[in-house]
Amino acid sequence: MKKEQLFKAAGVITVASIISKVLGFFRETSLAGVFGATAATDAYLVATMIPWILFSV
């Protein structure tokens, strides 16, 4: 693999990672804005985190 291709691939991955982090921030902000800090919000976060942990292993 040439250096130019390597740098281009690294740049694409970096940009995708930054976009993912920004979108995740907006997701969490909107979730907190709509539902607030309630037991229902905590239950939702736990329910979505369990499959995420299982699939990331």
Buried (B, 14 or more C-beta within 10 A) or exposed (E): EEEEEEEEEEEEEEEEEEEEEEEEEEEEEEEEEEEEEEEEBEEEEEEEEEEEEEEEE
